[in-house]
Amino acid sequence: MAVISTSAVDAYIEKHSRRFVDELKELCSFPSISNHGRDAVQPARDWLADRLGRYTDRVETLEAGGMPALYAEVPGAGRRKLLLYEHYDVQPVDPVDLWDSPPFEPSEKDGRIVARGVADDKADVMARIHALETLKQLGEVPVTLRFLIEGEEEIGSKTFEKIAHDHAAKLSADGCLWESGTSFDDAGRPTLQFGCRGLVYVTLRVKLLDFDQHSGFASIYPSAPMYLVGALASLRDQDMNIKIEGFYDKVVNPTESDRRMMAGIDPEVEKRRKLVGFEKLVRDPKADQVIEQMLFLPTCNIAGITTGYQGPGSKTVLPAEATAKLDFRLIPDQDPDEVLELLRKHLDRHGFEKVEILAGEGEKPARSDPASAVARTVIECVREMHGEPVLWPFMPATGPMHPVVADLGIPTVLPVGVGRPDNRIHAPNENIRAADYINTVRLMCRIWERFGAG
């Protein structure tokens, strides 16, 4: 297997960098908002299928009743296989009036590309396609690449587990590069993660009357909001002590290896205090305990409450109904289905049996070995290109990683990409640095070359 020189790779990428950015912007022009339905995401998927089809004759869709994933396999010269996970769907753009430019008309300003989905996750998608182009044009791809570009990550990856199980043989690999996540911390240091927290997201509803009443009847009619607020208050206290019986039974403690990794992470408490505006953190942890608490303390968060009158002035009303949305961030080895069952039992046991759980969805937490071959390769390449990386046992956020890591047994790492704290992911004016994008293409080529040589 002939090795393509780093200088040749960098020269090709530099020569075509303007086109690479323009093609990324073209992908970002598709409003592939998955919660708008299949028709919304189809054009982006077709565009990507055509682009990948230039480099392989094996491009197909994989589906299990939800938004189809796109799969492509590129044979490589080496014996190893590498799974590449990304997603082509994006978040809604609301509130649209806070965008400085139309979210699906990508713009450039001060070295940044601004568009919905550019950071999450279309830059990863295109960086890997452009890295593939680069190696194909210069010689041969050193490792067999298996692209898996999901279409419903932003709506909970509802059918991803079934897709992974149904196509386990096709997705089998020696390692997986996940989407990149937050790649640089506030100090500009590269970061790598080896897993993610889990999630349970539920909608609760209480309806005690057939319709809203004059508040003068509050002395005799039951209040749905008060009932729901009481139920919510029973779940946890202000220090994130969750009172659901059995909730902590499967929570694992950090290992010494975890603690060594976390010791290298700067919690940046004062910077975040100025940015976010909090007075003190939950439980007021010492600086050396902040990261451990953030990763290993599961949560019960009220994401939203809706009830009654919210307009200008006053309206004396006794609302008939109240709803709330909750999310629980889970850590190994908690299971979303078990947590949902424990929540129902808690509500019933504490007199809140009239709280309906309208919807519940979740993803399991996932952990991968930071000493795996793919992890070591990524660490070495990042170290050479960006400096010593900061290692996280897993990221605070959630992704559909469990089927790949646990069920398919594929070692997985979130590599360095375009992610920075100021990307405004999920917010108006989502953006990346164009230079970060080009460097991500360069890094992909280096990782593939080194992993393929193993």
C-alpha positions in Angstrom: 0.0 0.0 0.0 1.5 3.3 -1.1 1.5 6.1 1.5 0.4 9.5 0.2 2.7 12.2 1.6 1.3 14.7 4.0 2.7 17.5 1.9 0.8 16.3 -1.2 -2.4 16.0 0.9 -2.0 19.5 2.2 -1.2 21.0 -1.2 -4.3 19.4 -2.8 -6.5 20.6 0.0 -5.0 24.1 -0.1 -5.5 24.3 -3.9 -9.2 23.3 -3.7 -10.1 24.9 -0.3 -12.3 27.6 -1.9 -14.3 25.0 -3.8 -14.5 22.8 -0.6 -16.1 25.7 1.3 -18.5 26.5 -1.6 -19.6 22.9 -1.7 -20.2 22.9 2.1 -22.3 26.0 1.6 -24.3 24.2 -1.1 -25.1 21.4 1.2 -26.1 23.9 3.9 -28.6 25.5 1.5 -30.9 22.5 1.8 -33.4 23.0 4.6 -33.2 19.4 5.8 -35.2 19.9 9.1 -36.2 16.4 10.1 -39.1 17.4 12.2 -40.7 18.8 9.0 -41.0 15.3 7.5 -39.4 13.1 4.9 -40.0 15.6 2.0 -37.9 18.2 3.9 -34.8 16.0 4.1 -35.0 14.1 0.8 -33.2 16.8 -1.4 -30.2 16.9 0.9 -30.0 13.1 1.0 -30.2 12.9 -2.8 -27.5 15.5 -3.1 -25.2 13.6 -0.8 -25.9 10.3 -2.5 -24.9 11.8 -5.8 -21.7 13.3 -4.3 -20.7 10.0 -2.7 -21.5 8.1 -5.8 -18.6 9.8 -7.5 -16.2 7.8 -5.4 -17.9 4.4 -5.0 -20.6 2.4 -6.7 -22.2 1.3 -3.4 -24.5 4.0 -2.1 -27.9 3.1 -0.6 -30.5 4.1 1.9 -31.1 2.3 5.1 -34.4 2.7 6.9 -36.7 1.3 9.5 -39.8 3.4 9.3 -38.3 6.8 10.1 -36.0 9.2 8.2 -33.7 7.0 6.0 -30.0 7.0 6.7 -27.5 7.1 3.8 -24.9 4.4 3.5 -21.9 4.3 1.3 -18.9 1.9 1.3 -15.5 2.8 -0.2 -13.1 -0.1 -0.4 -9.6 0.6 0.9 -6.2 -0.8 0.4 -5.6 -1.8 4.0 -7.1 -4.6 6.1 -9.0 -2.3 8.5 -12.5 -0.9 8.2 -13.6 2.5 9.6 -17.2 3.5 10.2 -18.0 7.2 9.8 -21.1 8.5 11.6 -22.6 11.8 10.7 -26.1 13.2 10.2 -27.6 15.4 7.4 -30.7 16.6 9.2 -30.7 19.9 11.1 -32.6 21.8 13.8 -35.5 24.3 13.1 -34.4 27.9 12.6 -36.7 29.6 15.0 -36.6 32.4 16.0 -35.9 33.3 12.4 -35.9 37.1 13.1 -32.8 36.8 15.2 -30.7 35.6 12.2 -28.4 38.2 10.6 -28.9 36.5 7.2 -31.3 33.8 5.9 -30.4 30.5 7.6 -30.5 28.5 4.4 -28.6 31.1 2.3 -25.1 30.5 3.7 -23.0 33.6 4.1 -19.4 34.3 5.0 -18.3 37.0 7.4 -14.9 37.6 9.2 -13.7 34.2 8.2 -16.8 32.4 9.4 -19.5 30.5 7.5 -23.0 31.2 8.8 -25.9 28.8 8.1 -28.2 26.4 9.9 -26.6 23.0 10.2 -23.1 24.1 9.2 -21.6 23.1 12.6 -24.2 20.5 13.5 -23.4 18.4 11.4 -22.9 19.2 7.7 -19.3 20.3 8.1 -18.4 16.8 9.4 -20.3 15.3 6.5 -18.6 17.3 3.8 -15.1 17.3 5.5 -15.1 13.5 5.2 -16.3 13.6 1.6 -13.6 16.1 0.7 -11.0 14.0 2.5 -12.2 11.0 0.5 -11.8 13.1 -2.7 -8.3 14.2 -1.7 -7.0 10.7 -1.2 -8.8 9.3 -4.3 -7.2 12.0 -6.5 -3.7 11.5 -5.0 -3.7 7.7 -4.9 -5.7 5.2 -3.0 -7.8 5.2 0.2 -5.8 3.3 2.8 -8.7 2.0 4.9 -12.2 0.8 3.9 -14.6 3.5 4.7 -18.3 2.9 5.7 -20.2 6.2 5.7 -23.4 6.2 7.8 -25.2 9.5 7.5 -28.3 9.6 9.6 -31.5 11.5 8.8 -33.2 11.9 12.2 -30.5 12.7 14.8 -32.2 16.0 15.6 -35.5 14.3 16.4 -34.1 11.6 18.7 -32.7 9.0 16.2 -35.9 7.0 16.8 -35.1 4.3 14.3 -31.4 4.3 14.4 -31.1 1.4 16.8 -33.1 -0.8 14.5 -31.1 0.3 11.5 -27.9 -0.5 13.3 -29.2 -4.0 14.3 -30.7 -4.8 10.9 -27.4 -3.9 9.1 -24.9 -5.0 11.7 -22.8 -7.0 9.2 -22.7 -4.1 6.8 -21.7 -1.6 9.5 -19.1 -3.8 11.2 -15.7 -2.0 11.5 -12.5 -1.9 13.5 -13.3 1.6 14.7 -15.8 4.4 14.4 -15.3 8.2 14.0 -18.4 9.9 15.4 -19.5 13.4 14.6 -17.0 15.7 16.1 -19.0 17.5 18.8 -17.2 20.3 20.7 -13.7 20.0 19.3 -12.0 23.0 21.0 -12.5 24.4 24.5 -12.6 28.1 25.4 -8.8 28.2 25.5 -8.6 26.8 22.0 -7.3 23.4 23.1 -8.4 20.3 21.1 -10.7 18.0 22.9 -11.6 14.3 22.4 -14.5 12.4 23.9 -15.1 8.6 24.1 -18.8 8.3 24.7 -21.9 10.2 25.7 -24.6 10.5 28.3 -28.0 9.0 27.8 -31.4 10.8 27.7 -35.0 10.4 28.6 -37.4 13.1 27.3 -41.0 13.1 28.5 -44.1 15.2 28.1 -46.4 15.3 31.2 -50.0 16.5 31.2 -52.6 17.2 33.9 -56.2 17.9 32.9 -58.6 18.3 35.8 -61.4 20.4 34.2 -63.2 20.3 30.9 -62.4 24.0 30.2 -60.8 27.0 31.9 -62.7 28.6 34.7 -63.0 32.0 36.4 -60.4 32.1 39.1 -63.1 32.9 41.7 -63.9 29.1 41.6 -60.4 28.3 42.7 -61.7 27.7 46.2 -63.7 24.7 45.1 -62.3 23.5 41.7 -59.0 21.7 41.5 -56.0 23.4 39.9 -54.2 21.5 37.1 -51.1 23.8 37.3 -50.8 23.4 41.1 -51.2 19.7 40.8 -48.5 19.5 38.1 -46.1 21.8 40.0 -46.5 19.6 43.1 -45.6 16.6 41.0 -42.6 18.3 39.5 -41.4 19.4 42.9 -41.5 15.9 44.2 -39.0 14.7 41.6 -35.8 16.6 42.8 -34.5 19.3 45.1 -32.4 22.4 44.2 -29.2 20.4 44.6 -30.2 17.9 41.9 -30.9 15.2 44.4 -33.4 13.1 42.4 -36.1 11.6 44.6 -37.4 8.9 42.3 -37.0 5.6 44.1 -34.4 3.4 42.4 -33.2 6.1 40.1 -29.5 5.8 41.2 -29.4 2.0 41.4 -27.4 1.6 38.1 -25.3 4.7 38.3 -21.6 3.9 38.1 -18.8 5.9 39.8 -15.9 7.3 37.8 -12.8 5.1 37.7 -9.3 6.3 38.5 -8.6 6.5 34.8 -11.7 8.7 34.4 -10.5 10.9 37.2 -7.0 11.2 35.6 -8.7 12.3 32.4 -11.0 14.8 34.1 -8.1 16.3 36.0 -6.8 17.7 32.7 -10.0 19.5 31.9 -10.3 23.1 32.9 -13.8 23.8 34.2 -13.4 27.5 33.4 -15.9 28.4 36.1 -15.2 32.2 36.1 -15.4 32.4 32.4 -18.7 30.6 32.4 -20.0 32.6 35.3 -19.5 35.8 33.2 -20.9 34.2 30.1 -24.0 32.5 31.6 -24.7 34.8 34.6 -25.1 32.2 37.4 -24.4 33.1 41.0 -23.1 29.7 42.0 -23.2 26.2 40.5 -25.5 23.5 41.7 -24.1 21.9 44.9 -21.3 24.6 44.8 -18.6 22.2 43.9 -14.9 22.8 44.3 -13.1 23.6 41.1 -11.6 20.1 40.9 -15.0 18.5 41.3 -16.9 20.5 38.6 -16.2 18.2 35.6 -16.9 15.0 37.6 -20.2 16.5 38.7 -21.1 17.6 35.2 -20.4 14.2 33.7 -21.3 11.7 36.5 -24.3 13.4 38.1 -27.5 12.5 36.3 -30.1 15.2 35.9 -33.8 15.9 36.1 -34.5 19.1 34.2 -37.7 21.0 33.5 -37.4 22.0 29.8 -40.7 23.8 29.7 -44.0 24.4 31.4 -47.2 25.5 29.6 -50.4 26.5 31.3 -52.9 29.3 31.7 -52.7 32.9 30.5 -49.3 34.3 29.3 -50.4 37.5 27.5 -50.1 41.2 28.5 -51.9 42.4 31.5 -54.1 40.1 33.7 -56.6 37.4 33.1 -58.2 35.8 36.2 -58.4 32.3 35.1 -58.2 28.8 36.6 -56.5 26.7 33.9 -58.1 23.4 33.1 -54.8 21.9 31.9 -51.1 22.1 32.4 -48.2 20.4 30.6 -44.5 20.1 31.2 -41.5 18.7 29.3 -38.7 17.0 31.3 -35.4 15.7 30.3 -33.2 13.4 32.3 -29.5 13.1 31.4 -28.4 9.6 32.2 -25.0 8.1 32.9 -23.8 4.5 32.6 -25.4 2.1 33.3 -28.9 3.7 33.5 -31.5 2.6 31.0 -34.1 5.0 29.5 -37.0 2.5 29.6 -36.3 1.6 33.3 -36.1 5.3 34.2 -39.5 5.9 32.5 -41.0 3.1 34.4 -39.5 4.4 37.7 -41.0 7.8 37.0 -44.5 6.4 36.5 -44.2 4.4 39.8 -43.0 7.5 41.6 -45.9 9.7 40.5 -48.4 7.0 41.4 -46.8 6.3 44.8 -46.8 10.0 45.7 -50.4 10.7 44.9 -49.9 12.1 41.4 -51.6 9.3 39.4 -53.5 12.0 37.4 -50.2 13.1 35.7 -50.2 11.5 32.3 -47.0 10.7 30.6 -48.0 11.5 27.0 -44.7 10.7 25.3 -41.4 9.3 26.3 -38.3 8.7 24.3 -34.7 8.1 25.1 -31.2 7.0 24.3 -28.8 4.9 26.3 -25.5 6.2 27.5 -22.4 4.9 25.8 -18.7 4.5 26.7 -15.8 3.5 24.6 -12.2 2.5 25.5 -9.8 5.5 25.1 -7.0 3.0 24.7 -8.5 1.4 21.6 -6.6 1.4 18.3 -8.8 4.0 16.7 -8.6 6.2 19.8 -4.8 6.0 19.9 -4.6 6.9 16.2 -6.9 9.9 16.6 -5.0 11.1 19.7 -1.6 10.8 17.9 -2.9 12.7 14.8 -4.5 15.4 16.8 -1.4 15.8 19.0 0.8 16.3 15.9 -1.6 18.7 14.2 -3.2 20.7 17.0 -1.2 20.0 20.2 -1.9 17.8 23.2 -5.6 17.0 23.3 -7.8 17.3 26.4 -9.5 13.9 26.9 -13.1 13.5 28.2 -14.4 10.1 29.4 -17.6 11.0 27.6 -19.4 14.2 26.5 -22.1 15.8 28.6 -24.6 15.7 25.7 -26.3 12.7 24.1 -26.2 10.9 20.8 -27.3 7.5 19.4 -23.9 6.0 20.1 -25.0 3.0 22.2 -26.0 0.7 19.3 -22.6 1.2 17.7 -20.4 1.0 20.8 -22.3 -1.6 22.9 -24.4 -3.6 20.5 -22.0 -3.7 17.5 -18.9 -3.5 19.7 -17.1 -0.9 17.6 -14.6 1.3 19.5 -15.7 4.9 18.9 -14.2 8.4 19.3 -15.5 11.9 18.8 -12.6 13.4 16.8 -11.6 17.1 16.5 -13.6 18.9 13.9 -15.1 22.4 13.7 -16.8 22.5 17.0 -16.1 25.5 19.3 -18.1 27.0 22.2 -19.1 30.0 20.0 -20.6 28.0 17.1 -24.2 28.8 18.3 -25.4 25.3 17.6 -29.2 25.0 17.7 -29.4 28.9 17.9 -29.7 31.7 15.4 -26.5 32.5 13.4 -25.0 29.0 13.7 -21.5 29.3 12.4 -18.0 27.8 12.0 -14.6 29.1 11.2 -13.7 28.3 7.6 -10.1 27.6 8.6 -11.4 24.9 11.0 -13.2 23.3 8.2 -10.2 23.0 6.0 -8.1 21.7 9.0 -10.8 19.0 9.6 -10.3 17.8 6.0 -6.6 17.6 6.6 -7.0 15.8 9.9 -9.3 13.2 8.4 -6.7 12.3 5.7 -4.1 11.9 8.4 -6.3 9.6 10.6 -7.3 7.4 7.7 -3.7 7.1 6.5 -2.4 6.1 10.0 -5.3 3.8 10.9 -5.2 2.1 7.5 -1.5 1.4 8.0 -2.1 -0.5 11.2 
